[in-house]
């Protein structure tokens, strides 16, 4: 992943509602969620949700697929994993590291 792509992804997630939307889509997994489901779950109005979904899609963090009359949004797990890999690329000076609150002494 290029630095500019990482910055774009992180910028999209640096807003509370977009972070909540993305996390909801991660929980939904490959089934995804419709805007109606997201709006109900997150208690947000449709126009606001639409704006945030567009920002996440522009950053490549979510995908959109039409299913009949519905749009299905899904987290792009490949992009999410690429971002995580980019962020942890040089973790623990290149040594294997399981990061937890009390197990990683070198990080």
C-alpha positions in Angstrom: 0.0 0.0 0.0 1.2 3.5 -0.9 1.5 6.2 1.8 -1.1 8.3 0.0 -3.6 5.5 0.0 -3.0 4.8 3.7 -3.6 8.5 4.4 -6.8 8.6 2.4 -8.1 5.5 4.2 -7.2 6.8 7.6 -8.7 10.2 6.9 -12.0 8.5 5.9 -12.0 6.7 9.2 -11.1 9.8 11.2 -14.7 10.7 11.7 -16.9 9.1 14.4 -19.9 8.2 12.2 -17.8 6.8 9.4 -15.9 4.7 11.9 -19.2 3.4 13.3 -20.4 2.6 9.8 -17.2 0.8 8.8 -17.2 -1.2 12.1 -20.8 -2.2 11.5 -19.9 -3.4 8.0 -17.0 -5.4 9.4 -19.3 -7.1 11.8 -21.8 -7.9 9.0 -19.1 -9.7 7.1 -19.6 -10.8 3.5 -23.4 -10.4 3.8 -23.0 -6.7 4.1 -25.9 -4.3 5.1 -28.3 -2.1 3.3 -28.4 1.6 4.0 -31.8 1.0 5.7 -30.3 -1.5 8.0 -27.3 0.7 8.8 -29.5 3.8 9.4 -31.7 1.8 11.8 -28.8 0.3 13.6 -26.8 3.5 13.9 -29.7 5.8 14.4 -28.7 8.1 11.6 -30.8 9.8 8.9 -30.5 8.5 5.3 -28.9 11.7 3.8 -26.2 11.8 6.5 -25.5 8.0 6.1 -25.3 8.4 2.3 -22.6 11.1 2.6 -20.5 8.9 4.9 -20.9 5.8 2.8 -19.8 7.8 -0.2 -16.7 8.9 1.7 -15.9 5.4 2.7 -16.4 4.1 -0.8 -14.2 6.9 -2.3 -11.4 5.8 0.2 -11.9 2.2 -1.1 -12.9 0.9 2.4 -16.4 -0.2 1.3 -17.9 -1.7 -1.8 -21.4 -1.3 -3.1 -23.5 -3.8 -5.0 -27.0 -3.6 -6.4 -29.2 -6.5 -5.4 -32.6 -5.9 -7.1 -33.9 -2.6 -5.6 -31.4 -2.7 -2.7 -27.8 -1.5 -2.4 -25.6 -3.8 -0.3 -22.6 -2.2 1.3 -19.7 -4.4 2.4 -16.4 -3.7 4.1 -13.5 -4.2 1.7 -11.5 -6.7 3.8 -8.6 -6.8 1.4 -8.2 -3.0 1.7 -8.6 -3.1 5.5 -6.0 -5.8 5.8 -3.6 -3.9 3.5 -4.0 -0.9 5.7 -3.3 -2.9 8.8 -0.3 -4.5 7.2 1.0 -1.1 6.2 0.6 0.2 9.7 2.4 -2.7 11.3 5.0 -3.4 8.6 7.9 -2.6 10.8 6.4 -3.6 14.1 8.8 -4.9 16.8 11.8 -4.1 14.5 10.8 -6.9 12.1 10.5 -9.6 14.7 7.3 -11.6 15.1 5.1 -9.9 17.7 1.8 -10.7 19.2 0.6 -7.4 20.4 -1.6 -7.3 23.5 -1.9 -5.1 26.5 0.6 -7.1 28.6 2.5 -9.5 26.2 4.5 -7.2 23.9 7.5 -5.8 25.7 9.4 -4.6 22.7 6.7 -2.5 21.1 
